Amino acid sequence: MKIRLYPLDYYTHSGNLKPPVLFNLVLIFLARTWGLLIISLLLRESGQTLLALFYPDKIHFYLGLVSGSMALWLFFLSGRDHDKHPWVAKLWRNSYPFLLLSIFIDLALQLYYLLSNHFQYSFAASVQLVFAVWILLYCLKSKHLRDSFIGGK
């Protein structure tokens, strides 16, 4: 395996390779249903209306929460100091396939939503589908992202 070297500011103080900045944006996109849930809980009175606007069918909302839970888990693991917690380091090293699985689940849900609407054009669905494909390509091609999961030391 070829060892790649990165600039010093790409590493934490303990010597672990930081994930790229786009990784956090990927996780925010994948956990967008959780963000909408938090916003709807903060709005109280109009929260149900907001959820009904974005997710008319409740099963779509629950599926979005399930697919976004992996992104929240990865977000939690990425911020931990892996040298102080060996169990976190082991989970982090083995979680790259879960990131890809979360993206594939999101893509499958997008296609399911399109199928349930008989592939009727929707600007929001189109933008989400394009972002999901871009995210998948980025995560498959980014060497920095892959190296940050295996340690990068």
N, C-alpha and C positions, 0 to 999 in steps of 0.2 A: 504494500500500500504506500502510495506516495504521500509524504508529509508536506502539507502546505503551511507556509508561514504568513502571518497576518501582521499588520502594524500593531504596536503596543496598545493603542487605545481600543483595540478590538477585544482585549482581554480584561477580566476582572482582576481585583487585587490579589485573589488567590490563585490566579493563573489559568482559570477556565475561559474558554472562548465564549464571548457573548453572542447571543443570536442577533441577526441583523435587525435593523429598525423596522423593516417591512414585515418581519415576523409578528410584531405586535399588531400591526394593521390587519394582517391575515386573521389573527385570533379575534380581533374586534368584529371583523366581517362575519366570521363563522359563529360568533356568539351574539349576533344582532337580535335574536329573539329574547335573550336574557336581558339585553339593554332595554328593549321595548317593555318587558315585564317590569323592570325597575322604574322606568318612566311612568308606566300606568299605575304602579303602586304609589308613586309620589303625587300623582294628580288626583287620587282618591275618587272624587265624584265623576270625573270624565274619563277615568281609566278604562272602564268597561267599553265605553264608546271607542276609545283609541284602539283597544285590542280588536274590537269587532271591525274596525276600519281596515286594519292590516291583515287580520286573520278571521274572515267571515265564518270559516269552519273551524271548530275548536280542535279537531284532530290535527290540523296543520300547525296550530300553535304548540300543541304538546310534542309533535314530532320535531319541531324547531328547537324546543327546549332540550330534547334528548340529543339531537345532533350537536347543539351548542355546548352541551355539558363537557364534551371532550376538549373543546377549545378552552373552557374555563379551567379545566384540570391542567392543561398545558401552560396556561397563563400563570397559574399558581406555582407550578414547578419551575418555570423559567426564571422567576424572581428569587428563588432560594439560593443560598450559598451551598453548593454541592459538596464542598470539602467538610463542612461542619455536620452534615447529615448524610451518612453513607446510603441510607435507604432512598433518599431523594435523588442522589447521584445515579443509583441503579435504575430507578424509575425513569429518570430523565434520559439516560442512554438508550432505553428501550421504547421510548415514546414517539420516535419519528414515524413508525408505521401507523400509530394512532392518529397522527396529524393527517397523513394521507387518507386514512379511513374516514376521518371526519369530513374531509373535502369531498370524497366520493359519495358519502351519505348526503351531503348538502347538494351535490350535483343530481343525485337520484331524486331527492325531494323536489328540486326545481323542475325536473322532467315530469315527476308525478303531478305537480301542480299544473303544469302546462297540459298534461294529458287530461286531467280532470276538468279543465276549461276548454277542451277540444282544440288545443293549440291556437286559441284565439290570441291575437297579438296584444301584448301589454308592455308598455314601456318599462315599467318597474321590473317585471319578470325578465325582460330582455337584458336589462342592465345587470341584474343579479346573476343571470346565467353567464354573461360575458365575464363578470368579475370572478365567478367561481372557476371558469376555465383558465383565466389568467393566473389565478392563485394556484391552481393545480400545476400549471406549467412552471411557475416560479419555484414552487416547492420541489418539483422534480429536477429542475436545472440548477438550483442554487447550491454551489459547493460550500459556501460559507454556512448556510443553514444546516446542511448535512454534517459538516464538521463540528458545528456547535453542539449537535446531539451526541457525537461520539467522544467529545472531550476537547479536542483541538489542542492538547498540550504538546 
